[in-house]
């Protein structure tokens, strides 16, 4: 356990940030999963809608520094390529 008040506060802050980051990462993963399912069904309308949701989730995570912006761009490019195939 932390010895100082500042360390206790840092521990509380880290826990809050960890929960927030996990929630956003989980949102990205779930939207990716729904996009991939719609690709497997070959439903182009829902795939395009899901792709927009994935873009939004990735951009949000990158803007909050949860994932690296280049990683978000790379994922978006690969997903767009998989949709065009």
C-alpha positions as CSV (number, residue, x, y, z in Angstrom):
1,X,0.0,0.0,0.0
2,X,1.1,3.6,-0.6
3,X,2.9,5.3,2.2
4,X,2.1,8.9,1.3
5,X,-1.1,10.8,0.5
6,X,0.2,11.7,-2.9
7,X,0.8,8.1,-3.7
8,X,-2.7,7.2,-2.5
9,X,-4.2,9.8,-4.8
10,X,-2.0,8.6,-7.7
11,X,-3.3,5.1,-7.1
12,X,-6.9,6.3,-7.2
13,X,-6.3,8.3,-10.4
14,X,-4.6,5.3,-12.1
15,X,-7.5,3.1,-11.3
16,X,-10.0,5.5,-12.8
17,X,-7.9,5.9,-15.9
18,X,-7.4,2.2,-16.2
19,X,-11.2,1.6,-16.1
20,X,-11.8,4.3,-18.7
21,X,-9.1,3.0,-21.0
22,X,-10.4,-0.6,-20.7
23,X,-13.9,0.6,-21.6
24,X,-12.7,2.3,-24.7
25,X,-10.5,-0.6,-25.8
26,X,-13.4,-3.0,-25.3
27,X,-15.6,-0.7,-27.5
28,X,-13.1,-0.8,-30.2
29,X,-12.8,-4.6,-30.0
30,X,-16.6,-5.1,-30.1
31,X,-17.1,-2.8,-33.1
32,X,-14.3,-4.6,-34.9
33,X,-16.0,-7.9,-34.2
34,X,-19.3,-6.8,-35.5
35,X,-17.7,-5.4,-38.6
36,X,-15.9,-8.7,-39.3
37,X,-19.2,-10.6,-38.8
38,X,-20.9,-8.4,-41.3
39,X,-18.1,-9.0,-43.8
40,X,-18.5,-12.8,-43.4
41,X,-22.2,-12.5,-44.1
42,X,-21.3,-10.4,-47.2
43,X,-23.8,-7.7,-46.3
44,X,-22.4,-4.6,-47.8
45,X,-24.8,-2.1,-46.3
46,X,-24.2,-3.2,-42.7
47,X,-20.5,-3.6,-43.4
48,X,-20.3,0.1,-44.4
49,X,-22.2,1.2,-41.4
50,X,-20.1,-0.9,-39.1
51,X,-16.9,0.4,-40.7
52,X,-18.0,3.9,-39.9
53,X,-18.5,2.9,-36.2
54,X,-15.1,1.3,-36.2
55,X,-13.5,4.4,-37.6
56,X,-15.2,6.5,-34.9
57,X,-14.1,4.2,-32.1
58,X,-10.5,4.1,-33.4
59,X,-10.3,7.8,-33.8
60,X,-11.7,8.4,-30.3
61,X,-9.2,5.9,-28.8
62,X,-6.3,7.6,-30.7
63,X,-7.3,11.1,-29.8
64,X,-7.3,10.1,-26.1
65,X,-3.9,8.5,-26.5
66,X,-5.2,5.0,-25.6
67,X,-3.8,3.6,-28.8
68,X,-1.2,5.2,-31.0
69,X,-2.6,7.3,-33.8
70,X,-0.5,5.4,-36.4
71,X,-1.9,2.1,-35.2
72,X,-5.4,3.5,-35.6
73,X,-4.6,4.7,-39.2
74,X,-3.1,1.3,-40.0
75,X,-6.1,-0.6,-38.8
76,X,-8.5,1.8,-40.7
77,X,-6.5,1.3,-43.9
78,X,-6.5,-2.5,-43.6
79,X,-10.2,-2.6,-42.8
80,X,-11.0,-0.4,-45.8
81,X,-9.0,-2.7,-48.0
82,X,-10.8,-5.8,-46.6
83,X,-14.1,-4.1,-47.4
84,X,-13.1,-3.4,-50.9
85,X,-12.2,-7.0,-51.5
